[in-house]
Amino acid sequence: MIKRIYAIFRARNLEFLRDRGTLTWNIVLPVALMLGLSFIFSGDRPEYTVGVLQQAAEIDESVHPFLRTRYIEFVAVHDKAAGFRKIERHQLDLLVSFEAPPEYWINPDSSKGYFAELALLQTDTDGRIVKSPIEGDAVRYVDWVLPGILAMNMMFSCLFGVGYVVVRYRKNGFLKRLRATPLRAIEFVIAQVASRLILILVITIFVYAGTAWFLDTRMDGSYLALLVVALLGCITLISLGLLVAARVTSEELAGGLLNLATWPMMMLSGVWYSLESANEWVRQVANVFPLTHILNAARSIMLDGSTLAEVLPELLILASMSVVFLSIAASVFRWRSG
């Protein structure tokens, strides 16, 4: 019995080591992720976040001594209404404007805003800056993170649910038998999208309904608009999964490629934390991922009460990604494993 177990054990190890693609992904991927994350999140994290109302993209520290205060992250805010909304929901600790007449806005219920205000007043030696309170309830972290949790679950279900299945079909010869039928590649791809779409939507709706009932999470927008975002988001993620699995014949290699797609999205798309204070290049990279646009649209609807028209740019990006992913997947799709 020991010899038989050892024979299978040795054969499986040799199979894995001879699969150069799989071996490379298992070694390179975790190292690349650790190096990337250590670079992105290196340095001290700011304790406070203050919005500066201005039209310029860059903040000029010479405008006011307050802008040189340590441990405060200063972010440019171009829209006053958006800045007020962030103050209401405690997403900004303070909002300041140094254009004449100088003014600042604060939520009286914000503890961090209180200390940011003290720092501002200490640097305002002439006492000309005017205070304007803005009241509002804070957005709980559970309200903010719920769209991220749901979208992350959708991402893993779409990518791994489709990617592994298609690769397994190809490996065991099922796709080869389908090739003998009149079924075309685009028809097979559409069927896979529709099947996984219905399953994931039902699961996501069930999870959301249970979470909303149990935790009384915030919903300021339309449920129909949120459903449209979830629908289009699922299609985009499923299309990406099909693109990854279009020609891959190894389940291990498919897993490596899918991890390469999912982990950067999970870390850089704002699932767990806001990217507002991140470096500009990080935000630009995040815009490449479909999960970023799904979360932007969902949070805008749930927390800000946005309509479908207001999140239309995000929806158009997701629709464009879906068309590109599906077109490429159908054109390069491989029926046989060899």
Secondary structure, DSSP 8 states (H G I E B T S, - for coil): -HHHHHHHHHHHHHHHHH-HHHHHHHHHHHHHHHHHHHHHT-S---SEEEEEE-SSSS--GGG-GGGG-TTEEEEEE--HHHHHHHHHTTSSSEEEE-SSS-EEEE-TT-HHHHHHHHHHHHH-TT---EEEE-------HHHHHHHHHHHHHHHHHHHHHHHHHHHHHHHTTHHHHHHTSS--HHHHHHHHHHHHHHHHHHHHHHHHHHHHHHH-----S-HHHHHHHHHHHHHHHHHHHHHHHSS---HHHHHHHHHHHHHHHHHHTTSSS--TTS-HHHHHHHTTSHHHHHHHHHHHHHHH---TTTTHHHHHHHHHHHHHHHHHHHHH---S--
